[in-house]
Amino acid sequence: MRDDTSPMRPLTPDFASYAVGDLPMLSIDRSFVLATWPDGLSHRFHALFLRENEVTSGIVEGVTRERTIEIDQFPAETRATDVRLTDGPAVRITWAPDGVTSLFDPGWLRAMAEGAWHPDYDIPGQQPWDTAAMPEPPTFDGPSALEDDETLDAWLRAAWTYGFARLRGLPVDSGTVQRVGERIGTVRSSNFGFLFSVETKPDPDSTAYTAAGLDGHTDLATRETQPGLQMLHCQENSATGGASTMADGFAVAEAIRTEDPDAFDALTTLNWVFTNRHTDTDYRFSGPIVELNRDGQVVEIRNTGFLRFFPDMSAEDTPRAYRAVQLFNTHCRSDRFLCRTPLRAGDLILFDNRRMLHGRDSFDPQSGTRRLQGCYLDRDEILSRLRILARNRRAKVLSS
């Protein structure tokens, strides 16, 4: 039904812009409102979901877009008694048992029906790779990424899709890595500081601060939540050797799942304790090398050989756990999976620290200087920025 007496298009419970497109047919289905569009898409919206996401009556505050009351303050028997299209355009719903009327943006309803509520909406899929497919990191212009949202978006999409991506041509000043990090979101501090310099030190508290080679690893495996992202900015590199290395832990895990199911089971079900072994701190965490989500998808790698300590499992499981870790590390070091990337001054590489095994070749500290500056962020930051960039892109299209 259509009624032409309503006000302008109502606010949505978020800050996004949505195209109106074709308007839906509306009907009531018990505790649901059924919306069906001309292209065949349909969705049943529960009455309480609509009530608690409505702006015009103040349930969702119009400035903050945050809800002002809790769900238990609505009658449990809430249902629609009338639903119709009005000018604006808007969807107007009258509710029982209190007789309140709400207005909804039909473009927002369409977006919800399409899945815009899902955390993966507007986020590219992750693609495991080996060196045949990815001989070097996806590379973008650094100065453009600092100023231009299109370049920033392309770089971040590549980084999320493949687990790493590089910027080139950035200034080599200290703090450049922070400027780039703040283009993405909030930089995360750690026991290594807000920013950290990766260079040889006289009294190192990590193997990273020596000239020794580093096998592929994730950083801070000793923490309950490993940093989701790491950035390393090359300020100077005149030393012989020291190429950076990357292996896609997701691809390695999937290869082992196919080639050696018993090793894959050990990697995903048997826990290891990781500890940082330092004079002033004692961080410890127990977890598997490969973490799966409820759908069995690989979502996190926790593997730092120089921090892995005690096998947190039965003695009977320990032999196969060691065999599985050996197999995993051998794969990560193999030509099949190891991408070797010399960094030059002005390069910055962003990578997923819960996916990528990063390391370096040894270098000769007498031949020159190798100095990187780094920082951490969480995965939430890149995902949030990708959503905002997509939101702004849609708004620009709708306003043109």
Disulfide bonds with the S-S distance in Angstrom:
none
